Amino acid sequence: MTLGEKIYTLRKQAGVSQEALAEKLEVSRQAVSKWETDRAVPEPDKLLALSDCFQVPLDRLMRPEEGADPTAPVARKKRSWGVWLCLAGVVGLVIWAALTAFLPEPGLADSAAITLDGNGIFCAFCLGAVLLGFLRMRKDD
C-alpha cells in the first residue's frame, strides 16, 4: 500500500473530508488530493501532523506493508491502460457493427467496393485501439 493509499484509507476511516483534513493541516484541499493519488509527497512536518491526526506511528505511515510489492501499483496501472484501450476498441466495433446492421446506408448492398469513408476510418481506429491495447498488455506480462 502506498503512502497515498494509506492517507486515503486513514482519512476515510476517520470520517474526515479532504477539506477538513486540509484545514487541520493548514494546506489546500488540492494538496491532500495529490497526496492521496501519489502525485505529491507531504513535507516532513505535514507527515508528523498526519501521524498525530490519525494517531498512527510515523513508521507505519511511511513504511510499505510487509509482503507488499512496491512495483505492483505501477504494473497494475500499465495493465489497466492496455485493457481499457482494448475494451474501448471492442466496444467501438460492436457499436459500429450494430449501427451498420440496423441502419444500412441506401445503395450499400449494391456496392462491393471497400471505401475509406467515415465508417472505414472509425473501424480502423477501433481495430488500432484493440491492437495497441493487446500489445500493451503483452508487453506488461
Secondary structure, 3 states (H helix, E strand, C coil): CCHHHHHHHHHHHHCCCHHHHHHHHCCCHHHHHHHHCCCCCCCHHHHHHHHHHHCCCHHHHHCCCCCCCCCHHHHHHHHHHHHHHHHHHHHHHHHHHHHHHHCCCCCCCCCCCCCCCHHHHHHHHHHHHHHHHHHHHHHHC
